Amino acid sequence: MTSIVPASVIPPLSLYIHVPWCVRKCPYCDFNSHAIQSDLPESAYLTALLEDLDQDLAFSSGRPIETVFIGGGTPSLMSGGFYSKLFKGLSERLTFAKDAEITLEANPGTLEEGRFEAFREAGINRLSIGVQSFNPAHLKSLGRIHDSAAAHRAIDTARKAGFDNFNLDLMHGLPNQTPDEALEDLRSAMSHEPPHLSWYQLTLEPNTEFYSRPPHLPDDDLLCEIADQGGEYLRQQGFNDYEISAWCRAGKASRHNLNYWSFGDYMALGAGGHGKISLPDRTIRRYWKTRQPDAYLNRIGSRTSGSAEIDAEELPLEFLMNALRLRKGVDESLFFERTGLPLTSIGVQLQKLRDDKLLFTDRLQATALGQRYLNSLLERFL
């Protein structure tokens, strides 16, 4: 059984580009990242990305690209010249909205003088800087290649290069971290007056070094204290937690992430990239690219390694596990617009959740209690 998406409400379209290389693999990282073994194959990867896009051009269906996110790995390892050539090639094949948000993930340990300016010249207008912590001991335990001074310097350099729209990535619940240390990380971040902050708890993911050899993490009581104390501090600083792990000043939410959480469409390029597309035949399809960098580089023809249509039975959970991450949720009408299913198809579950004070009335929005037990809430749609 397939879903029917009304042609008049085809979702906005974003683009995700994955750069799989990093200097070394961090012990907590479960992303598709691979330590550099030799020189970066910039020219070959540029060719592969554009060949990849040529196979997928029909997915754009003439829609403008509203946002771009370049993730990894460590995309800031690539040169400004690489991104200039990449965006020239993308612009020859795709239409970009005039105000397109174009974000690059940057690691403070890979940013020599002049690189930020080169990124700006290439068309990148937003950065996500992977600080994770300003504490020397925690940076060491996380396997980061930068120190606290390098993190501060990278943020200052980004501002001088003209990046007034940027995100700082911070984690909490780190090995042996105290609530005071977590709060000090936030104070250090606030000294740079960032417009956006990703502040999320470290979790032990399968296929990581930390999962195989777990470090000593704060217990649940300490985690709650860190979250409560940090949240109160950020609100005092004028930040709003518009999404479970994302905080921003007014008007500075990540448009790319908002498209994800509102079940928008996104094309994918690069080794291990994942995409979601509403197709002209009105089906909704997820697809993913070849993961291994060498295989991706040497692939002839399509670099898509798999795809799957989202069945109508799965759509409510797929939609809600995204939309309910947003603190304000979404209008009820968006459920039909994005899935093609009537809201009555989940009416019984919604009413039970509202009776249990887990969802607000007349809006797909979790209450404070619902946010606390979001995973259990979502299980009702399995």
Secondary structure by P-SEA (a helix, b strand, c coil): cccccccccccbbbbbbbbcccccccccccccccccccccaaaaaaaaaaaaaaacccccccccccbbbbbccccccccaaaaaaaaaaaaaccccccbbbbbbbbbccccccaaaaaaaaacccccccccccccaaaaaaacccccaaaaaaaaaaaaaaccccbbbbbbcccccccaaaaaaaaaaaacccccccbbbbbbbcccccccccccccccaaaaaaaaaaaaaaaaaacccccccccccccccccaaaaaaaabbbbbbbcccccccccccccbbbbbbccccaaaaaacccccccccccccccaaaaaaaaccccccccccaaaaaaccccccccaaaaaaaaaaacccccccccccaaaaaaccccccccc
